[in-house]
């Protein structure tokens, strides 16, 4: 005989007919409001609002069997509900038949048993999956207590599922990571998903493994819990740490190289300076000092790289400002009537482009300081200006300008005879740039060049 006592029955609508109540008692049905999801819905709704009521109820309990109790006058309406899938069966209580009710209960019971069997099969399949999973799968209470642990915990962490069940996950989380995990548990109280996060978990032998974890909130009518999937990423983290240490060592070595190159260039510059002071030939002294300035131009670029957080790029604006100020000081122009103006955008370039720009500025600025404002030239406001700017995302303009006497007519800046201007032309080609000269109202030399240096 079928045990209907296990059926959880929910009832809504007008009073249940007396005959139905007695029949339910005969069949051993404990007719009371169930605490969980019902297995059988019984309703006696009035015809005018029944459709809406059944729609709402079926949404609340989609897996339950729905049995409508209707009068003979509403049987056509019940057939309509059947067609719409709002109910599974109906019973006419005007001509009540106990056998009909028992048939309805049997259908509900069989439906319930099929649902249970389907859930058991699904649970068995999931359990089978968890048995062979390499990753970790666990179920926790909202407080972080183990309710279930997959067998993979034994191979990954050294703990059997029985050793973990009933214990708090905080017993194994690294002290420095417990705040992050506690924050995740708190967040999961208000949202369904959290992660991924990375934390350290203690292996049974005492060392810590890195785990990448994601969690989802799970709840049904009985309880709420947290489903967590985790993967051992210890090897990945160790590789990451090695790469970070390697990068730090590379940066340290690069800094050391830039520092030593700068020091060596400064030593060479000092030797040239000493030789220039000891030379009795003015022409030789001039050549040595010009060479010294070129070397210091390169040394300054390496100094900027050494001081920078970015070991591959130089802030060209800062570099050219410092270089121009050094040249003014070297030529004794600090307190003279010539003023220096800067219009330099903060543009970052690699060491090769930066040194090329620095050497060009060294030559052009030195020429302007020495020749643009001779003693016989009268000028109320003698100005040398230095500008570098980005015209397009990948196109720069470098300009050195003065309001002096202009270039002598015998000098052809694009086919020069002097070493300095030949150097400017050569460096411009290395930059993949073009030189433009304007000799009105002083001298203006501009160079347009792309961001990436092109082959000469």
C-alpha positions in Angstrom: 0.0 0.0 0.0 1.3 3.4 -0.9 2.4 5.6 2.0 1.0 9.0 1.3 2.2 10.3 4.7 5.5 11.3 3.0 3.8 13.6 0.6 4.1 17.3 1.6 0.8 18.9 0.6 0.1 22.6 0.3 -3.4 24.0 0.1 -4.7 27.4 -1.0 -8.1 28.9 -1.8 -11.5 28.6 -0.1 -12.2 26.0 2.7 -11.3 22.5 1.8 -14.5 20.4 1.3 -15.3 18.2 4.2 -15.4 15.1 2.1 -11.9 15.8 0.8 -10.6 16.3 4.3 -12.0 13.0 5.5 -10.7 11.1 2.5 -7.2 12.6 3.1 -7.3 11.4 6.7 -8.4 8.0 5.5 -5.4 7.8 3.2 -3.1 8.8 6.1 -2.2 12.2 4.8 -1.0 14.6 7.4 -2.6 17.7 6.0 -0.5 20.7 7.2 1.5 23.5 5.7 4.9 22.0 4.7 8.1 23.6 5.9 9.9 23.0 2.6 8.9 22.9 -1.0 5.6 21.0 -1.4 5.2 17.9 -3.4 1.5 18.4 -4.1 -0.4 21.7 -4.6 -4.2 21.5 -4.0 -6.3 24.6 -4.7 -9.9 25.7 -4.8 -9.7 29.1 -6.3 -12.7 31.1 -7.5 -13.0 31.1 -11.3 -12.4 34.8 -11.7 -8.9 34.9 -10.2 -7.9 31.2 -10.5 -5.7 31.6 -13.6 -3.5 34.3 -11.9 -3.3 32.3 -8.6 -2.2 29.1 -10.4 0.4 31.0 -12.4 1.9 32.5 -9.3 1.8 29.3 -7.3 3.5 27.2 -10.1 6.3 29.8 -10.3 6.8 29.4 -6.5 6.9 25.6 -6.7 7.6 24.5 -10.3 8.4 20.8 -9.4 5.2 20.1 -7.4 2.2 18.2 -8.8 -0.8 20.6 -9.1 -4.3 19.3 -8.4 -7.2 21.7 -8.8 -10.5 21.1 -6.9 -13.3 22.6 -8.9 -17.1 22.6 -9.1 -18.9 20.9 -12.0 -19.6 24.4 -13.4 -15.8 25.2 -13.6 -14.7 21.9 -15.3 -14.2 23.7 -18.7 -12.1 26.2 -16.9 -10.0 23.4 -15.4 -9.5 21.9 -18.9 -8.2 25.3 -20.0 -5.7 25.3 -17.1 -4.6 21.8 -18.1 -3.9 23.0 -21.7 -1.9 25.9 -20.4 0.2 23.6 -18.1 -0.9 25.5 -15.0 -2.2 22.2 -13.4 -1.5 18.5 -13.8 -5.0 17.2 -12.9 -8.3 18.3 -11.5 -11.0 16.8 -9.2 -14.7 17.7 -9.2 -15.9 17.9 -5.6 -19.6 18.3 -6.5 -19.8 14.6 -7.3 -16.9 13.6 -5.0 -15.3 10.2 -5.6 -12.7 8.9 -3.1 -11.2 6.8 -5.9 -10.6 10.0 -8.0 -8.8 11.6 -5.1 -6.7 8.5 -4.5 -5.8 8.5 -8.2 -4.7 12.1 -7.9 -2.6 11.3 -4.8 -1.0 8.3 -6.6 -0.1 10.5 -9.6 1.4 13.1 -7.3 3.3 10.4 -5.3 4.7 8.8 -8.5 5.7 12.3 -9.8 7.4 12.9 -6.4 9.2 9.5 -6.6 10.4 10.2 -10.1 11.7 13.6 -9.1 13.6 12.0 -6.1 15.1 9.4 -8.4 16.2 12.0 -10.9 17.8 14.0 -8.1 19.5 10.9 -6.8 20.9 10.0 -10.2 22.2 13.6 -10.7 23.7 13.5 -7.2 25.4 10.2 -8.1 26.8 11.6 -11.3 28.1 14.8 -9.6 29.6 12.6 -6.9 31.3 10.5 -9.6 32.7 13.7 -11.2 34.0 14.9 -7.8 35.7 11.5 -7.3 37.9 12.0 -10.4 38.3 15.8 -10.2 41.9 17.0 -9.9 40.7 20.4 -8.6 39.3 20.9 -5.2 35.5 21.1 -4.6 34.1 21.8 -1.2 30.8 22.9 0.5 31.0 25.2 3.5 28.5 26.7 5.9 28.2 30.5 5.8 30.7 30.6 8.7 33.3 28.6 6.7 32.8 25.2 8.3 33.4 22.2 6.0 30.2 20.4 5.1 31.8 18.4 2.2 35.2 18.0 0.7 36.0 16.2 -2.6 38.5 13.3 -2.5 41.1 15.4 -4.4 41.8 17.2 -1.0 43.8 14.1 0.0 46.1 14.1 -3.1 46.4 17.9 -3.2 46.5 18.9 0.5 47.1 15.6 2.3 43.8 15.7 4.2 41.0 13.1 3.8 37.5 14.5 3.5 36.7 13.1 6.9 39.6 15.1 8.5 38.2 18.3 7.1 34.4 17.9 7.7 33.2 19.9 10.6 36.3 22.0 10.9 36.8 25.7 9.9 38.7 26.5 6.8 40.5 29.2 8.8 42.3 26.4 10.6 44.4 26.0 7.4 44.4 29.4 5.6 47.6 31.4 6.0 47.3 34.1 8.7 48.2 36.8 6.2 45.3 35.7 3.9 42.6 35.2 6.4 41.3 38.8 6.1 40.8 38.3 2.4 39.0 35.0 2.9 36.8 36.5 5.6 35.9 39.4 3.3 34.9 36.9 0.7 32.5 35.1 3.1 31.0 38.4 4.1 30.4 39.4 0.4 28.8 36.1 -0.4 26.0 36.9 2.1 24.8 39.6 -0.3 25.8 38.3 -3.7 25.8 34.9 -5.5 29.4 34.8 -6.7 32.9 35.8 -5.5 36.3 35.4 -6.9 38.7 34.3 -8.1 41.0 35.1 -5.2 44.4 33.7 -4.5 45.3 32.5 -1.0 47.8 30.1 0.8 46.5 26.9 2.3 48.5 24.7 4.7 49.4 21.2 3.5 49.3 18.4 6.0 53.1 18.2 6.0 53.3 21.9 7.1 54.2 23.8 4.0 51.7 26.2 2.2 50.2 25.8 -1.3 48.8 28.6 -3.4 45.2 28.1 -4.3 43.0 30.0 -6.8 39.4 29.9 -5.4 36.0 30.9 -6.7 32.8 30.6 -4.6 29.1 30.6 -5.3 26.2 30.9 -2.8 23.8 27.9 -2.8 20.5 27.7 -0.9 17.3 25.6 -0.9 14.4 25.3 1.5 16.5 23.4 4.0 19.8 25.4 4.3 22.2 27.9 2.8 25.8 27.0 2.0 28.8 28.0 -0.1 30.1 26.0 -3.0 33.9 26.6 -3.5 36.1 25.4 -6.3 39.9 25.7 -5.9 42.9 24.9 -8.0 46.5 24.4 -7.0 48.5 27.2 -8.6 51.7 26.9 -6.5 53.9 26.1 -9.5 52.4 29.1 -11.4 53.0 31.4 -8.4 56.6 30.1 -8.0 57.3 30.8 -11.6 55.7 34.3 -11.3 58.0 35.0 -8.3 61.0 33.8 -10.2 60.2 36.1 -13.1 59.6 39.0 -10.8 63.0 38.4 -9.1 64.6 38.0 -12.5 63.0 41.3 -13.6 64.3 43.0 -10.5 67.8 41.7 -11.0 67.6 42.8 -14.7 66.5 46.3 -13.6 69.3 46.4 -11.0 71.9 45.3 -13.6 70.6 47.9 -16.1 70.9 50.6 -13.4 74.4 49.5 -12.6 75.3 49.5 -16.3 73.9 53.0 -16.8 75.6 54.2 -13.7 79.0 52.8 -14.7 78.7 54.1 -18.3 77.8 57.5 -16.9 80.8 57.4 -14.5 83.2 56.3 -17.3 82.0 59.0 -19.6 82.5 61.6 -16.9 86.0 60.3 -16.3 86.7 60.7 -20.0 85.2 64.2 -19.9 87.4 65.1 -16.9 90.5 64.0 -18.8 89.5 66.1 -21.8 88.9 69.1 -19.5 92.3 68.6 -17.9 93.9 68.3 -21.3 92.1 71.4 -22.6 93.3 73.5 -19.7 96.9 72.4 -20.2 96.9 73.0 -23.9 98.5 76.2 -25.1 96.8 76.1 -28.5 93.4 77.9 -28.4 92.1 75.8 -31.3 93.0 72.5 -29.6 91.4 73.7 -26.4 88.2 74.6 -28.2 88.0 71.2 -29.9 88.7 69.4 -26.7 85.9 71.3 -24.8 83.4 70.7 -27.7 84.2 67.0 -27.5 83.9 67.1 -23.7 80.3 68.6 -24.0 79.3 65.9 -26.4 80.5 63.2 -24.0 78.7 64.9 -21.1 75.6 65.0 -23.2 75.7 61.2 -23.5 76.6 60.9 -19.8 73.6 63.0 -18.8 71.2 60.6 -20.7 72.6 57.6 -18.9 72.3 59.5 -15.6 68.6 60.2 -16.3 68.0 56.5 -17.1 69.8 55.5 -13.9 67.6 57.8 -11.8 64.4 56.9 -13.6 61.8 54.2 -12.5 61.5 53.3 -16.2 64.9 51.9 -17.3 63.9 52.0 -21.0 62.6 55.6 -21.5 63.7 59.1 -20.7 61.6 62.1 -20.1 63.1 64.1 -23.0 61.8 67.5 -21.7 63.6 67.1 -18.4 66.8 65.8 -20.1 66.9 68.7 -22.6 66.2 71.3 -19.9 69.1 70.0 -17.8 71.4 69.8 -20.8 70.7 73.4 -22.0 71.2 74.7 -18.5 74.6 72.9 -18.3 75.7 74.4 -21.6 74.7 77.9 -20.6 76.8 77.4 -17.4 79.7 75.8 -19.3 79.9 78.8 -21.7 79.6 81.3 -18.8 76.2 82.5 -19.9 74.4 82.2 -16.5 74.3 85.9 -15.8 74.6 87.3 -19.3 72.1 89.2 -21.4 71.0 86.1 -23.2 68.0 84.3 -21.8 67.0 80.7 -22.4 63.4 79.7 -22.9 62.0 76.2 -22.8 58.8 74.9 -24.5 59.3 71.2 -24.0 56.5 68.7 -23.7 56.9 65.7 -21.5 57.7 63.1 -24.1 59.3 59.7 -23.3 62.0 58.3 -25.7 64.4 55.4 -25.6 68.1 55.9 -24.9 69.2 55.9 -28.6 66.7 58.6 -29.7 67.3 60.6 -26.5 71.1 60.7 -27.0 70.6 61.7 -30.7 68.3 64.5 -29.7 70.7 65.6 -26.9 73.7 65.7 -29.3 71.7 67.7 -31.8 70.7 70.2 -29.1 74.3 70.4 -27.9 75.6 71.4 -31.3 72.8 73.8 -32.2 72.7 75.4 -28.7 76.4 75.7 -28.6 76.5 77.4 -32.0 73.7 79.8 -30.9 75.5 80.7 -27.7 78.8 81.3 -29.5 77.8 83.0 -32.7 74.2 84.3 -32.6 75.0 87.4 -30.5 78.5 88.9 -31.3 79.7 91.9 -29.4 78.8 94.4 -32.1 75.2 93.1 -32.3 72.8 95.2 -30.4 69.7 93.5 -29.1 67.4 94.6 -26.3 66.2 91.0 -25.6 68.5 88.3 -26.7 66.7 84.9 -26.5 67.6 81.4 -27.4 64.6 79.0 -27.2 64.4 75.3 -27.1 61.2 73.4 -28.0 60.2 69.8 -28.5 56.6 68.7 -29.0 54.5 66.0 -30.5 52.8 67.1 -33.7 51.1 63.7 -34.1 51.0 60.6 -32.0 54.1 59.3 -33.8 55.7 62.5 -35.1 57.9 64.9 -33.1 59.3 68.4 -33.8 62.6 69.6 -32.2 63.4 73.3 -32.6 66.3 75.5 -31.6 65.8 79.2 -32.3 67.5 82.5 -31.6 66.8 86.1 -32.5 70.4 86.8 -33.3 72.3 87.8 -36.5 71.4 84.6 -38.4 73.7 82.2 -40.2 76.5 83.6 -42.3 75.7 83.5 -46.0 78.7 81.2 -46.7 77.3 78.5 -44.4 75.0 75.9 -46.0 73.3 74.1 -43.0 72.1 71.2 -45.2 75.6 70.7 -46.7 77.9 71.9 -44.0 81.6 72.0 -43.8 81.9 72.3 -40.0 82.0 69.1 -37.8 79.1 70.3 -35.6 76.6 70.8 -38.4 77.7 67.6 -40.2 77.0 65.8 -36.9 73.5 67.4 -36.7 72.8 66.2 -40.3 74.0 62.7 -39.5 72.1 62.4 -36.3 68.9 63.7 -38.0 69.2 60.9 -40.6 69.7 58.4 -37.9 66.4 59.6 -36.4 64.7 59.3 -39.7 64.1 63.0 -39.7 64.2 66.1 -41.9 65.9 69.4 -41.2 64.2 72.8 -41.9 66.1 76.1 -41.7 64.6 79.6 -41.4 67.2 82.4 -41.4 64.9 85.4 -41.0 64.8 87.3 -37.7 67.6 85.1 -36.4 68.0 81.4 -36.9 65.4 78.7 -36.5 66.4 75.1 -37.1 63.7 72.5 -36.7 63.8 68.7 -37.2 60.8 66.5 -37.8 61.3 62.8 -36.9 59.1 59.8 -36.1 58.8 58.1 -32.7 60.6 55.0 -33.8 64.0 55.5 -35.2 64.2 54.4 -38.8 67.2 52.9 -40.5 69.4 55.6 -42.1 
